[in-house]
Amino acid sequence: MSPLTLFRTQLVLGYVAWLLCFGVYIWPRLRSMDSIEAHRAIATLHSFRFFGLVFILPGVVSPDLPASFATFAAYWDFATGLLAMLALLTVRIRPVFWLLVIAFNLVGFVDLIVDYYHAIQADLPAMAGEFGAAYAIPIIYVPLLMITHVAAFYLLLRPQFKVTASGEGNSFAR
């Protein structure tokens, strides 16, 4: 198989495997959680995105990894991770927490979409070996990040019901 075919196959299967896992184990739990706790769990995962700086770390990835991809991916991952950490640190200040949850999800989602665009423009799948030790990031980690961004947007947009003293769940709360 060509490197291009291997990369594409592994990328698709990364999404399939994570969607199967997410649908059975993660999504039911997130949906049943309090909104704040669900977003804290997602922010915790995304707080590790500082690891994306590996795309500009000499000796880990090839110097031939296109800078149009590597630089953008590294710094936007870093920004997403910092915003997620700030969200976790501000959970007691609800308006700031929600602002940072929205921010890290928007920045992170845009990062992944633009990374895919840059990868296609640079024909990165055909030279996937240039990722070196960071190869697992787009194959294993990125699908989970994308899935959790979509889940976070869904959770942010769904109505939140608050149970009243009479036990009826008809008032909205955030």
Number of C-alpha atoms within 10 A of each C-alpha: 6 7 13 16 12 13 21 15 12 16 19 12 15 20 19 13 15 19 17 12 13 18 12 11 11 14 16 11 13 19 13 10 13 13 18 17 13 19 27 20 16 21 27 16 16 25 23 16 24 17 14 23 17 19 29 20 14 9 11 15 19 17 15 10 21 18 14 13 21 23 18 20 25 21 18 24 27 21 21 28 25 20 26 30 22 18 27 20 13 16 18 10 10 13 11 15 22 17 13 23 26 20 17 26 24 14 16 26 22 14 21 21 12 16 21 16 13 19 21 13 12 16 13 19 18 17 16 19 17 18 22 14 14 19 17 14 15 20 19 17 15 17 22 21 21 18 15 23 22 14 19 21 16 12 17 17 9 10 12 16 13 14 13 10 7 6 8 10 12 11 11 10 10 12
